[in-house]
């Protein structure tokens, strides 16, 4: 059970970092249009889209990725609590 928890927790952390990198790519012109940016978009956008539908941008600032990362971190904490209760 510990191995499964570690794998899932690591995957959630990697996905959170992928979202952060995707956000940072928006600061550089043409970075999202690169092959790396396109790959990240295919991985990250399906998760971010529901948050963007709920949370409108505040002027030029899109805070939905921040909320999405917080949701991932809460899921990771909940997963840790569940695994602690089980074992």
C-alpha angles and dihedrals in degrees: 000000000000091000092051091049092050093049094049092044091050092049091051090050092049090049090051090053090048089056091050092050090048090053091049091051089066089067093063120068113244095003094115090051092057121098091255091050091049092051091050090048091055090051101040107030097069089058095043096047097077090049091051090052091055101037116049119210116266100230105299094345122093109200095176093097089056091053090046091054091048089052090052091050091049090050089050091051091048090049090051091051092050093049090047090054092048098047 
